[in-house]
Amino acid sequence: MTPTINIQKEVQPHFKRIWQTDCPYILMCGGRNSFKSSTIALKLVMMMTSYIINDDVANVVVIRKVANTIADSVFQKIQWALRKFGIISQFNAKSHPYKIVHKRTGCAFHFYGQDDFQKLKSNDINNVIAVWYEEAAEFKDAEEFDQTNSTFIRQKHPKAKQVKFFWSWNPPRNPYEWINEWTEKQRGKKGWLVDKSSYLDDELGFVNDQMLIEINNIKESDYDYYRYLYLGEAVGLGTNIYNMNLFHPLDAFPDDEYLMNIYFSQDSGQQTSATTESCYGLTNTGKVILLNTYYYSPVGKVNKKAPSDFAEDLHKVEHEWIEKWGMEPWKKSADSATSDFALDHEMIKRYNERYHHVKKVDKMQMIDNVQHLLATGRFYYLDIPENEIFIKQHQKYQWDEKTVNTDDPKVIKVDDHTCDQFQYFVLDNLRDLDLKW
């Protein structure tokens, strides 16, 4: 085994102390493009190679909060690090369960989701040398770490001085989030190293010109969001959720652009609350434009619409949009709530049409996805009467003041249906909108 890597050219000087520390507990928080996750992946591979060279068996455990996020994140990141070392061909990558195993020695990287704690707890791995919690802010609280830490400490490799624990995450914007407060408590403790990084620590030229253009665009359009996203600062929430200056009105669709795709997204409340659906367009220049909105509220109506009525309404309005914009929708998104499936069943029965029901994530994350899109300066809306309700509801969309200064802030759930379906649209199309790579 002959690793071919120049660590000095792959690990930022800022992270030198991470590479050399004897501390068993290493917390790495920071903004986007700070390369903290890449640094940990390279460190874990380096640790494992010392055991492989000596024909010894060692194991590394990598944990995400939710197992279904493993494939596109840490599983790929470890393989990237193995390629950097020039030893990827010496490993087999398996997906059931997720595991990357050295062919000759059996050394392995094991991947788990904390959401299946019993499976995680029951795995008797042994010979553990390191554990990595990626996107640690997604975990419920520090107790989730404690539950697994003790398990893996008991399974320490007999030749290892200690099991190394790594945490990496982008700090939440809410300073009262549990992980921000927990981090401060660990700072200065014996055996704990707390590191804060950002893209500004790049001395190796990893942040390229295209990245810098994107960063500076966000910096100019929404400075607080830039501080949160790229500097990793807990800038706070305020009361209004969105900066309405980032909703750009258009009198008409731009003459010098054309639509690449259109998307439908709906949120149905049926007889208890409003039902709404919007049509969004993605242009050849990357603009995201709110084209049309359907909205019905049962408030004050004696005879409220049933799922069959909504199916008829939405089928009619969707086909009007399809005719108007000259294309079928690339995706039709909806909530995963029971009421939305009732409408879905009616659409299938009547028209053989269905929606893609998004798998909702934490509300803060869904809001953050929208804030990220807005901060790129690419969101526009046609300034027409049917879109007025969309803008009005986003203007009123606020955090509950009683919960802002807590670790569990809540939105005010009044007249927020267009806000919800906008979040479903963004969540369901992150890659199309260049918000996820």
ZIVEN-V454111 format. One record per residue. N is the residue number from 1. RES is the residue in one letter. SS is DSSP state (hx for helix, st for strand, lp for the rest). PHI is phi in degrees with one decimal (* if undefined). PSI is psi in whole degrees, -180 to 180 (none if undefined). Layout:
N_RES_SS_PHI_PSI / N_RES_SS_PHI_PSI
This chain:
1_M_lp_*_118 / 2_T_lp_-129.7_87 / 3_P_lp_-58.3_138 / 4_T_lp_-117.8_86 / 5_I_lp_-149.5_142 / 6_N_lp_-106.8_100 / 7_I_hx_-58.0_-34 / 8_Q_hx_-61.1_-26 / 9_K_hx_-95.5_-7 / 10_E_hx_-112.9_-21 / 11_V_lp_-115.8_125 / 12_Q_lp_-58.9_140 / 13_P_hx_-52.9_-31 / 14_H_hx_-55.4_-33 / 15_F_hx_-93.0_13 / 16_K_hx_-57.6_-41 / 17_R_hx_-68.8_-29 / 18_I_hx_-64.1_-40 / 19_W_hx_-69.2_-32 / 20_Q_hx_-104.9_-10 / 21_T_lp_-66.7_149 / 22_D_lp_-93.8_-4 / 23_C_lp_-62.9_135 / 24_P_lp_-80.1_-19 / 25_Y_st_-117.8_116 / 26_I_st_-125.7_115 / 27_L_st_-103.3_124 / 28_M_st_-126.1_101 / 29_C_st_-112.7_156 / 30_G_st_169.9_174 / 31_G_lp_-77.6_175 / 32_R_lp_-64.2_148 / 33_N_lp_64.3_29 / 34_S_lp_-94.9_-8 / 35_F_lp_68.0_25 / 36_K_hx_-68.3_-42 / 37_S_hx_-66.1_-39 / 38_S_hx_-62.8_-40 / 39_T_hx_-63.0_-43 / 40_I_hx_-65.4_-44 / 41_A_hx_-58.9_-44 / 42_L_hx_-65.1_-40 / 43_K_hx_-62.9_-43 / 44_L_hx_-64.7_-40 / 45_V_hx_-65.1_-42 / 46_M_hx_-59.6_-44 / 47_M_hx_-60.9_-42 / 48_M_hx_-68.8_-36 / 49_T_hx_-61.6_-32 / 50_S_hx_-65.3_-29 / 51_Y_hx_-81.3_-38 / 52_I_hx_-63.0_-42 / 53_I_hx_-58.3_-33 / 54_N_lp_-95.0_17 / 55_D_lp_54.5_38 / 56_D_lp_-109.3_158 / 57_V_lp_-101.4_125 / 58_A_lp_-136.0_153 / 59_N_st_-129.5_144 / 60_V_st_-121.2_137 / 61_V_st_-112.0_129 / 62_V_st_-120.4_128 / 63_I_st_-126.7_130 / 64_R_st_-110.2_159 / 65_K_lp_-60.6_-45 / 66_V_lp_-118.8_129 / 67_A_hx_-62.8_-32 / 68_N_hx_-74.7_1 / 69_T_hx_-96.8_-3 / 70_I_lp_-66.5_-47 / 71_A_lp_-56.1_-42 / 72_D_lp_-93.3_4 / 73_S_lp_-127.2_-95 / 74_V_hx_-65.6_-33 / 75_F_hx_-61.4_-43 / 76_Q_hx_-72.7_-36 / 77_K_hx_-66.5_-40 / 78_I_hx_-65.9_-40 / 79_Q_hx_-64.8_-36 / 80_W_hx_-59.7_-45 / 81_A_hx_-64.8_-38 / 82_L_hx_-64.1_-36 / 83_R_hx_-66.4_-40 / 84_K_hx_-60.0_-36 / 85_F_hx_-80.4_-9 / 86_G_lp_74.4_26 / 87_I_lp_-126.2_15 / 88_I_hx_-58.9_-32 / 89_S_hx_-68.5_-15 / 90_Q_hx_-86.4_1 / 91_F_st_-122.8_151 / 92_N_st_-110.1_132 / 93_A_st_-102.6_127 / 94_K_st_-122.2_148 / 95_S_st_-113.3_-1 / 96_H_lp_-136.4_84 / 97_P_lp_-80.8_174 / 98_Y_st_-68.0_123 / 99_K_st_-161.1_142 / 100_I_st_-122.3_115 / 101_V_st_-118.9_133 / 102_H_st_-71.2_127 / 103_K_lp_-61.6_-41 / 104_R_lp_-84.5_-44 / 105_T_lp_-98.5_-22 / 106_G_lp_86.7_1 / 107_C_lp_-55.9_141 / 108_A_st_-147.2_150 / 109_F_st_-101.1_123 / 110_H_st_-108.9_136 / 111_F_st_-119.0_131 / 112_Y_st_-138.0_159 / 113_G_st_-108.2_134 / 114_Q_hx_-64.8_-19 / 115_D_hx_-68.6_-15 / 116_D_hx_-116.4_67 / 117_F_hx_-63.0_-35 / 118_Q_hx_-63.5_-41 / 119_K_hx_-64.7_-41 / 120_L_hx_-63.6_-45 / 121_K_hx_-69.1_-35 / 122_S_hx_-80.4_-13 / 123_N_lp_-74.1_115 / 124_D_lp_-94.4_85 / 125_I_lp_-80.0_-49 / 126_N_lp_65.3_165 / 127_N_lp_53.4_38 / 128_V_st_-80.6_132 / 129_I_st_-113.1_-21 / 130_A_st_-160.0_153 / 131_V_st_-133.5_136 / 132_W_st_-125.6_121 / 133_Y_st_-98.4_106 / 134_E_st_-92.4_145 / 135_E_lp_52.2_56 / 136_A_hx_-62.9_-24 / 137_A_hx_-67.8_-16 / 138_E_hx_-75.4_-18 / 139_F_lp_-72.2_156 / 140_K_lp_-67.4_-45 / 141_D_lp_-166.7_178 / 142_A_lp_-67.9_-22 / 143_E_hx_-61.7_-29 / 144_E_hx_-65.7_-33 / 145_F_hx_-69.7_-45 / 146_D_hx_-58.4_-38 / 147_Q_hx_-60.8_-38 / 148_T_hx_-94.1_-31 / 149_N_hx_-56.0_-47 / 150_S_hx_-62.5_-36 / 151_T_hx_-60.9_-47 / 152_F_hx_-79.3_-27 / 153_I_hx_-63.9_-39 / 154_R_hx_-65.6_-24 / 155_Q_lp_-100.0_22 / 156_K_st_-57.7_143 / 157_H_lp_-63.3_133 / 158_P_lp_-60.6_-24 / 159_K_lp_-93.7_-6 / 160_A_lp_-84.5_138 / 161_K_lp_-63.9_-37 / 162_Q_lp_-163.2_162 / 163_V_lp_-85.8_126 / 164_K_st_-87.4_131 / 165_F_st_-113.4_128 / 166_F_st_-118.6_139 / 167_W_st_-124.3_137 / 168_S_st_-137.6_141 / 169_W_st_-171.3_161 / 170_N_lp_-92.5_124 / 171_P_lp_-59.4_135 / 172_P_lp_-62.9_153 / 173_R_lp_-72.9_-20 / 174_N_lp_-81.7_114 / 175_P_lp_-64.1_-16 / 176_Y_lp_-92.8_0 / 177_E_lp_-58.1_143 / 178_W_hx_-56.7_-36 / 179_I_hx_-72.1_-30 / 180_N_hx_-66.3_-43 / 181_E_hx_-70.6_-39 / 182_W_hx_-61.7_-41 / 183_T_hx_-60.5_-44 / 184_E_hx_-63.2_-33 / 185_K_hx_-68.5_-30 / 186_Q_hx_-82.5_-22 / 187_R_lp_-61.5_125 / 188_G_lp_90.7_-10 / 189_K_lp_-71.1_146 / 190_K_lp_-63.1_131 / 191_G_lp_88.4_-2 / 192_W_st_-114.7_136 / 193_L_st_-121.6_125 / 194_V_st_-113.2_123 / 195_D_st_-120.4_141 / 196_K_st_-123.3_131 / 197_S_st_-140.0_164 / 198_S_lp_-152.1_176 / 199_Y_hx_-62.7_-21 / 200_L_hx_-69.2_-14 / 201_D_hx_-84.4_-1 / 202_D_lp_-69.4_117 / 203_E_lp_-114.2_-2 / 204_L_lp_-107.1_4 / 205_G_lp_77.8_22 / 206_F_lp_-72.3_-30 / 207_V_lp_-82.1_104 / 208_N_lp_-84.6_178 / 209_D_hx_-62.0_-38 / 210_Q_hx_-65.3_-41 / 211_M_hx_-60.7_-44 / 212_L_hx_-64.6_-37 / 213_I_hx_-62.1_-46 / 214_E_hx_-61.6_-45 / 215_I_hx_-61.7_-46 / 216_N_hx_-70.0_-31 / 217_N_hx_-61.2_-45 / 218_I_hx_-68.0_-38 / 219_K_hx_-59.5_-39 / 220_E_hx_-76.7_-36 / 221_S_hx_-85.0_-33 / 222_D_lp_-152.4_91 / 223_Y_hx_-64.4_-39 / 224_D_hx_-62.9_-41 / 225_Y_hx_-66.3_-38 / 226_Y_hx_-59.5_-45 / 227_R_hx_-60.5_-41 / 228_Y_hx_-69.8_-50 / 229_L_hx_-74.0_-43 / 230_Y_hx_-105.9_-25 / 231_L_hx_-97.8_-12 / 232_G_lp_70.4_35 / 233_E_lp_-98.3_139 / 234_A_lp_-81.9_86 / 235_V_lp_-79.6_-9 / 236_G_lp_90.7_170 / 237_L_lp_-101.2_-33 / 238_G_lp_70.4_-164 / 239_T_lp_-106.5_-50 / 240_N_st_-71.8_134 / 241_I_lp_-78.6_-41 / 242_Y_lp_-114.2_148 / 243_N_lp_-84.8_106 / 244_M_hx_-69.2_-13 / 245_N_hx_-67.5_-13 / 246_L_hx_-94.5_2 / 247_F_lp_-96.6_105 / 248_H_st_-96.5_121 / 249_P_st_-78.2_148 / 250_L_st_-127.7_135 / 251_D_lp_-73.4_-29 / 252_A_lp_-157.5_166 / 253_F_lp_-65.5_136 / 254_P_lp_-57.8_132 / 255_D_lp_-67.1_-30 / 256_D_lp_-95.8_15 / 257_E_lp_-131.4_166 / 258_Y_lp_-140.4_160 / 259_L_st_-81.3_133 / 260_M_st_-86.7_-44 / 261_N_st_-149.9_157 / 262_I_st_-119.5_156 / 263_Y_st_-137.8_142 / 264_F_st_-110.0_145 / 265_S_st_-146.3_132 / 266_Q_st_-133.6_156 / 267_D_st_-135.8_119 / 268_S_lp_-111.9_136 / 269_G_lp_-116.9_-17 / 270_Q_lp_56.6_-121 / 271_Q_lp_-80.4_-10 / 272_T_lp_-102.9_-29 / 273_S_lp_-154.3_-178 / 274_A_lp_-69.0_155 / 275_T_st_-120.1_133 / 276_T_st_-143.3_151 / 277_E_st_-145.9_140 / 278_S_st_-124.3_156 / 279_C_st_-110.6_124 / 280_Y_st_-114.3_147 / 281_G_st_-122.2_143 / 282_L_st_-112.3_121 / 283_T_st_-93.5_172 / 284_N_lp_-66.4_-19 / 285_T_lp_-97.0_1 / 286_G_lp_95.1_1 / 287_K_lp_-66.4_144 / 288_V_st_-113.0_117 / 289_I_st_-119.3_128 / 290_L_st_-75.9_115 / 291_L_st_-94.4_-46 / 292_N_st_-149.5_157 / 293_T_st_-142.1_135 / 294_Y_st_-106.5_137 / 295_Y_st_-148.3_130 / 296_Y_st_-135.9_129 / 297_S_lp_-117.9_132 / 298_P_lp_-81.2_-6 / 299_V_lp_-58.4_127 / 300_G_lp_80.4_2 / 301_K_lp_-101.4_132 / 302_V_lp_-74.3_-50 / 303_N_lp_-97.4_99 / 304_K_lp_-87.3_147 / 305_K_lp_-69.4_144 / 306_A_lp_-100.1_170 / 307_P_hx_-52.0_-36 / 308_S_hx_-64.1_-37 / 309_D_hx_-67.6_-42 / 310_F_hx_-66.1_-38 / 311_A_hx_-60.0_-42 / 312_E_hx_-66.0_-46 / 313_D_hx_-59.5_-51 / 314_L_hx_-69.7_-37 / 315_H_hx_-59.6_-44 / 316_K_hx_-64.7_-49 / 317_V_hx_-70.0_-36 / 318_E_hx_-61.4_-42 / 319_H_hx_-73.4_-26 / 320_E_hx_-66.0_-42 / 321_W_hx_-65.7_-43 / 322_I_hx_-59.3_-43 / 323_E_hx_-67.5_-41 / 324_K_hx_-65.3_-42 / 325_W_hx_-99.9_-2 / 326_G_lp_72.8_27 / 327_M_lp_-161.3_157 / 328_E_lp_-79.5_154 / 329_P_st_-68.5_140 / 330_W_st_-68.8_-36 / 331_K_st_-154.1_145 / 332_K_st_-116.9_112 / 333_S_st_-104.4_151 / 334_A_st_-153.8_164 / 335_D_lp_-65.1_163 / 336_S_lp_-100.4_13 / 337_A_lp_-72.0_159 / 338_T_hx_-57.3_-42 / 339_S_hx_-61.6_-35 / 340_D_hx_-70.2_-33 / 341_F_hx_-70.5_-32 / 342_A_hx_-60.9_-44 / 343_L_hx_-65.9_-41 / 344_D_hx_-58.5_-46 / 345_H_hx_-60.8_-38 / 346_E_hx_-67.6_-39 / 347_M_hx_-65.6_-39 / 348_I_hx_-67.2_-45 / 349_K_hx_-63.2_-42 / 350_R_hx_-84.4_-42 / 351_Y_hx_-126.2_0 / 352_N_lp_55.8_40 / 353_E_lp_-120.6_146 / 354_R_lp_-141.9_161 / 355_Y_lp_-105.6_156 / 356_H_st_-91.3_117 / 357_H_st_-87.3_115 / 358_V_lp_-68.7_146 / 359_K_lp_-89.1_101 / 360_K_lp_-65.0_145 / 361_V_lp_-109.8_-173 / 362_D_lp_-53.3_140 / 363_K_hx_-57.3_-40 / 364_M_hx_-59.1_-39 / 365_Q_hx_-68.9_-40 / 366_M_hx_-65.1_-40 / 367_I_hx_-65.5_-41 / 368_D_hx_-62.7_-37 / 369_N_hx_-58.7_-44 / 370_V_hx_-66.9_-43 / 371_Q_hx_-61.1_-35 / 372_H_hx_-64.7_-46 / 373_L_hx_-59.1_-47 / 374_L_hx_-59.9_-40 / 375_A_hx_-67.6_-21 / 376_T_lp_-74.1_-11 / 377_G_lp_77.0_18 / 378_R_lp_-108.0_6 / 379_F_st_-98.5_129 / 380_Y_st_-132.6_162 / 381_Y_st_-141.8_142 / 382_L_st_-71.2_125 / 383_D_lp_-82.6_76 / 384_I_lp_-125.9_159 / 385_P_hx_-53.6_-40 / 386_E_hx_-68.7_-18 / 387_N_hx_-93.9_-3 / 388_E_hx_-60.9_-40 / 389_I_hx_-63.0_-35 / 390_F_hx_-60.8_-48 / 391_I_hx_-69.1_-43 / 392_K_hx_-60.6_-43 / 393_Q_hx_-68.8_-35 / 394_H_hx_-72.1_-31 / 395_Q_hx_-64.6_-35 / 396_K_hx_-88.8_-9 / 397_Y_lp_-68.0_116 / 398_Q_st_-138.8_159 / 399_W_st_-78.0_146 / 400_D_lp_-69.9_118 / 401_E_hx_-56.2_-30 / 402_K_hx_-69.6_-18 / 403_T_hx_-112.8_-6 / 404_V_hx_-59.2_-45 / 405_N_lp_-91.8_44 / 406_T_lp_-132.9_174 / 407_D_lp_-86.5_7 / 408_D_lp_-141.2_67 / 409_P_lp_-66.8_146 / 410_K_lp_-121.6_146 / 411_V_st_-84.9_156 / 412_I_lp_-79.7_114 / 413_K_lp_-86.8_66 / 414_V_lp_-135.7_128 / 415_D_lp_49.6_52 / 416_D_lp_-121.0_19 / 417_H_hx_-71.0_-38 / 418_T_hx_-68.1_-31 / 419_C_hx_-64.4_-42 / 420_D_hx_-65.7_-47 / 421_Q_hx_-69.4_-28 / 422_F_hx_-64.0_-43 / 423_Q_hx_-63.1_-39 / 424_Y_hx_-65.5_-42 / 425_F_hx_-58.1_-49 / 426_V_hx_-66.1_-47 / 427_L_hx_-58.2_-39 / 428_D_hx_-79.7_-9 / 429_N_lp_-135.9_35 / 430_L_lp_-56.7_-43 / 431_R_lp_-69.1_-43 / 432_D_lp_-59.4_-33 / 433_L_lp_-89.8_9 / 434_D_lp_58.6_39 / 435_L_lp_-109.9_-4 / 436_K_lp_-149.3_140 / 437_W_lp_-125.2_none
